[in-house]
Amino acid sequence: MRKTWSTGLDPSQFPPESRPYGSKVLIDACKPHRHIRQFPAATRLRRRTYEDLLRRWPEFELDSPPPSITSFHDG
């Protein structure tokens, strides 16, 4: 949604005069109740994906270490 109300504190809007307006994205990440039994009990990260993240972590130039994850999806 474009040109929605924002806040004067939003640093992504520049120049400051444009700060009352911004853009937003709405994501419906809810599980539809009629299909609830088709969803897994939990969603977990695959070990391979996590290892790729660890390998690429320096590319992201973040000040924090990568998250420590010990539970992975078996698939």
MOUR-V518952 format. One record per residue. N is the residue number from 1. SS is DSSP state (H for helix, E for strand, C for the rest). BURIAL is I if it has 16 or more other C-alpha atoms within 10 Angstrom, else O. Layout:
n | ss | burial
N | SS | BURIAL
N | SS | BURIAL
This chain:
n | ss | burial
1 | C | O
2 | C | O
3 | C | O
4 | E | O
5 | E | O
6 | C | O
7 | C | O
8 | C | O
9 | C | O
10 | C | O
11 | C | O
12 | C | O
13 | C | I
14 | C | O
15 | C | O
16 | H | O
17 | H | O
18 | H | O
19 | H | I
20 | H | O
21 | E | I
22 | E | I
23 | C | O
24 | C | O
25 | C | O
26 | C | O
27 | C | O
28 | C | O
29 | C | O
30 | C | O
31 | C | O
32 | C | O
33 | H | O
34 | H | O
35 | H | O
36 | H | O
37 | H | O
38 | H | O
39 | C | O
40 | C | O
41 | C | O
42 | C | O
43 | C | O
44 | C | O
45 | C | O
46 | E | O
47 | H | I
48 | H | O
49 | H | O
50 | H | I
51 | H | O
52 | H | O
53 | H | O
54 | H | O
55 | H | O
56 | H | O
57 | H | O
58 | H | O
59 | H | O
60 | H | O
61 | C | O
62 | C | O
63 | C | O
64 | C | O
65 | C | O
66 | C | O
67 | C | O
68 | C | O
69 | C | O
70 | C | O
71 | C | O
72 | C | O
73 | E | O
74 | C | O
75 | C | O
